[in-house]
Amino acid sequence: MTRSRVCPDTEPTGLSPASDALLEIAIISDTGVPLLNTLICPPDTFKAWLAAQAVHGITPVMIRGKQTLAG
């Protein structure tokens, strides 16, 4: 049996698990092939995440209309 590895990647609105939310989930194979790359809409009306946006580039416009984690 051949084993392979995957690398999960997440992009949040900030660093606090209590007050921030996920914006993107990605899974990359060990060869660098994206297996999953999904934008997620935060569950509530969310304030802007300008500091995080400067790092990952995900804007409120990009996640508008996307599914929440709850469905």
Secondary structure, DSSP 8 states (H G I E B T S, - for coil): -----EEEEEEESSS-TTT--EEEEEEEETTS-EEEEEE---SS-----HHHHHHH---HHHHTT---TT-
